[in-house]
Amino acid sequence: MLDKKVCHITTVHSSHDVRIFHKECTSLAAEGFEVTLLVLNGNSEELNGVKIIGIKHSFKGRIDRIKNSPSVALLEALKVNADIYHFHDPELLRIALELKKKGKKVIYDVHEDVPRQILTKYWIPPILRQIISYTFERYENHIAAKLDFIITATPFIRERFAKVNKNTIDINNYPKLEEFDFSNRPGFNSNAICYVGGIEKIRGIVELVNSIEGSNISLNLAGKFSDSVLEEEVKTMKGWSNVIFYGFLGRVDINKLLADSIAGMVTLHPTINYLDSLPVKMFEYMAAGIPVIASDFPLWRKIIVENECGLLVDPLAPLEIRKAIDSLVMNRDRAKNFGINGREAIKKKFNWSIESKKLIEVYHQI
């Protein structure tokens, strides 16, 4: 079994994507599989036992990429001649059945609940979102039912796909514990909070910056703004003077940023796409040993309250966010205890070591 060739394909994510490369591909290579990762416009290299092939192709914007990148990816995928193909983007559903016709085993890795995500896409006219969401869900289910396995990033998404394909499992995007240093936590002596990830309105950036206006709290902010208009808007806010903006950071620098912060923020808006999500940043904060300040969603409440690792807030209320931050700054022993509890929860149940075993079992089953 371990001489089987595996090909992961993405036309959206980067060559060093955490879930795809650092977790899944690297784990499979360590198990003895021959792993190739096809990435649109990435750099070709061999790393961690994985052969990365960058597919060089230019597209005229998002629509052109969605329309034409699957055909480009299929040509390169067939050259690999793998036994198992594992794709990560919904636009690649178009080539899944083509690979099946070639006698290949095909896995669809569902990172997001796309039909619900479509309902929040600002670039789709509101009048069309419901229609597109409904149509895409029927199409996605139709293809998924014919594939060898469906892997989902959360239990909520798994429940949806299990209705159309019995070979469905959730492999959660939990962190690798060894990537997060727990030996030194200078952040417990600082007044800095942090946010790491995509920067969008629905991810709470406006309320977060408002919450620290006029305070002695600083925000360590790492990530990319979703669009330039939002970036300009946020940078004109009064609270921006309290922000230290790093832009995109690599894994080592993220670890240092977390260590220098007293709490990690995950105050996403209560949209239909986020209520049942499991944001990796929340678990990375826990792995780093810092408390979490999170939106008070039922699923997140269960995790944070049961593990005593942070505080819950209304993400639309800057004053409530500020109150939670202040409570940790004024009670640093409580913050430390939250951090220790979160780290223990990651060690026991929310880590990639557990999830990787599920991934390997899927491949053996196929």
N, C-alpha and C positions, 0 to 999 in steps of 0.2 A: 504493500500500500504506500510506503513512504518514498517510492520512486516516482510517484504521480506528479505530473506537472500541473501547476495551479497558476491561473492568470487573473489578477484583480484589475478592474478597469474603472477609471473615473475621468470624466471630462469637465468636472466642476472643481474638485478639490486639488490641493497642492500635492507635490510628490512626497512631502514629509508630513502629511496630514496625520494627526495623532491617532485617530481611530483606525484609519486604513493602513498606514505604514507602520507607525511605532507599535501599535497593538496587534492588529490582525496579521498583517504580512510577516512581521518579525516573529510572532509566536509560531506561525506555520513553518517558517524557515527553520526555527530552532527545533521543531518537531521532526524535521527531515524532509519536508516537502520541497520540491523545486519551484520557487515562487518568482513570478514576474509581475511587475506592476506597470500598467500602461497609464500614462498621465498626459493630459493635453498640455502642450507647451511647457512641460517640465524639463529638467536636465537629466540626461541619461547617465547613470552611474550604478555601481553595485555597492550596497550598504547593508549591513546586518544580515548578510546572506541572501538579500533580495536584489534581483536584477530590475532596475528601474529604467523604463524606456520612455523618453519624452517624445510625444507625437507633435511635430512642428506643423502648425496650421494656423492661419489667421482667419478671423471671422468679423463680419461687420455688425458687431453688437450682440446683445443677448438673444434676440429672436433668431438671427442667423446661426448662432452657435447651437441653440436648441434644435433647430431644423436639420443642420448638416453634420454636426460633430459625431452623431452615432454611426453614420456611414464611414466616416474617416476612422473611427475607433474599430469598427468591425474589420476593416482591411488589415489593420495592424494585429488585431486579436487572432485572426486566422493564421497569420504568419507564425505566431507563437506555438500554435497547434497543441494547446494544453488539453488536459483531460477534464479539468474543472474550471469553469469561468465564474467569477464572483464580481458582480457589478454593483456600483454604489449610487448611481444617479437615476432618477425617474426618467430622464430623457433617453436613457439606454434601454428602456423596456422595448423599444422598437427593434433592437437587434437580438433580444433574448431568444425569440423563437427561431431565428435564423441559426443561432448556435445550437439549439436543440435539434434542428433538422440535420446538422452535421454529426449528430450522435454524441454531443458534448453534455456533460452535467452542468447545470446552470443554477447559481444562487443569486437571489436578489436581496441586497442588504439595505433595509429601509431605515434611513437615519431620522426622517421626519414624517409626521402625518401630513402628507402633502395636500390632500383635499382641504383639510382645516387650515393649513398654512396659506393656501391660495386666498382664503377669505381675508387675510391680513396684508396682502401684497399691495403696497401703495401705487406701484406702477401699472396695475391692472385697473381699468375703469370700474368703479364700484358696481355699476349696473350689470357688469359681465362676470363678476367674481362668483356668484352663486351658480351660474350656468356652467362656467368652466370647472368649478369644484366638483359638481355633480357628474359632469361628463368624464372628467379625469378619473374619478373614483371607480366608475364602471369599467373604464379602459384598464386601469391598474389592476383591478380584481380579475379581469378576464385573462390577462397575461400571467399574473401571479399564480393562478390556479393550475397552470400548465408547467410550472417550473419545479425543479428537484427539491429546493429548500428555500424558505423565506426566513431571513434573519432580521430581527427588528431591534431597535435601540432602546425600546422601553416595553414594559408589560402591557401598557395601554394599546400600543400599536400592534403588539402580538395578538391581542384579543380580536382585533379587527380582521387580521389576515388568517387567523386560525379557522375562521368561518368559510374560507375559500380554499385553503390548502392545509391539510393536516400536518404536513412537515413544516411547521412554523415554530420558532423559538426566539425568545428575547435574549440577546447578548448585550448587556448593559455597558455603557461607555464609562465604566468606573476607572479611576486612576491606577497607575502603577505606583505602589507604595514607595518603591525604592527611588523614584524620581524626586521625592520631596524630603528635603533635609529637616529633621525635627530637633537637631542638636542645639540650634541657636535661634532664639526668638527675640531679637531686639525690639521688634514692633510693639511688644507689650509695655514698653516705656515711651512710646511715641503717641501722637495724636493723629496718626495717619490711618485712613481706611483705604481699601483698594477695590477696583473693579477690573476684571480681565475678560476680554471677549469682544464680540461685535458690538458696536456702539450705534444704537437706534433709539428712536423715541419710544417704541413699544417695549424696549428693554430698560426703560426707566431713567435714561441719562438726564433728562430735563429736571425731573423731581430730585434726583440725586444731587445735581449741582445746586439746585435751589436750597436743598437741606443744609448745606454747609456755608451758605452766604452769611457773612458777618460773624463767623465763628473762628476759633483757633484750630479747627479740624482741617486737615489737608486730604486730598483724594489722589492716590496713586492710580492713574488711569492708563491702561494698556489695551490697545486694540485699534481697529480701523473704523472710522465713521462710515455709515451706510451710504451717505451722499454728502457732497460738498455744501449744499444749502443748509443741512442740519449742522454741519461742523461750524459754519460761519455763525449760525444762530446761537449755538451753545457757547461759542467763544466770546460772544458779546454779553453774556449773562454776568451779573455781579459776582456770583459764586465762582466763576472761572478763575479768579485771582487765587483761589485756594487749591487749584488743580495743578498737579504735576503730570503732564501728558507725555507718555513715552512712545506712543505709536505702537507698531507691532513689535513684539519681543519674542525671542527664542525661549526654549524650555529652561535654560540655566538662568537667564535674566528674570523670567517669571518667578522662579523659585526664590530669588533674592528679594523681589518686590513683595512677595507674600510674607517673607520673613520680617520685612520692615514695616508691616501693617498690623494694626490691632484687631482688624476685622475685615472680612470679605463680603462684598455686597452682591446680592442677586435679587434685586427688586424689580423683576419683570412685571409688566402690566397683565391684568387678568384676561388675556385673550384666550379664545378657544384652543389655540395651538399651544399655549404655555401651561394651562391648568393641570394637565396630566404629563407634562414633560419631566425629564430628569436631567437638568442642566449640568454638564460635566464640571463647570466652574464651581458649583456648590460643593461637589465632592473633592475637588482639588483644594479648596480652602480647608476642608476638614482634614485632608491628607497632610496639609502643611501645618496643621495644629493651630489654626486660628478660628475664632468663632465666626459663625455665619449670621448675617442679617438678611432675611429673606422675605419675599411676599408671603402673606398668610393664605396660602392655598391648602386645601385639605390634604393632598398627597405630601406636600412639603412639611406641613404641620406634623404629620405622623412621623416623618423622618427626624425632624429637628427636636420635637418634644420627647419622643421615645429615647433619643440618644443624648438629650440635654447638651446640645452643641451650638446653641445660638438663640437668636430672637426673631420674632415674626412681626411684620408691620403691614400696614396698608400701603402698597407701593405708589398710590396716587396722592399720598399725604406727606409732603416734605417735612412738616413739623413732627409727625410721628416717626419718620426716619431719623430725624435729628435727635429726638428723645432717646431712641434706641442706641445711637452712636454715643451720646453723652453718658448713658448708663454704664457702658463698658469702659469708657475713659475714666469715669469716676470710681469704678470698682474693678480694678485691674486683676485682682485675684479671681473674681468671677469670670472675667474674660479668659484667663489662663485655664481655668477648669473647663470651660466650654471647649477650648482648643484641645485639651487633653482628651476629653470625651469624644470629640469628633475624630481625632486620630485613632482612638481605640475602635470606633465603629468601622472605620475604613479597614483596619487590620483584620477585623473579625468577619465582615460581610460585604463591604462595598469596595472591593478591589479587583483589579484586572486578573490576578492570578486565578481567582475563582471563575471568572467569565471566560478566560482563555481555554480552560478545560472543557467548557461547553462548546466552544468553537471547534476544538480538535475532535470532539465526539461527533459533531455534525459531519466533518470531513470523513471520518472513519465510517460513519453510517452510509454516506453516499458511495 
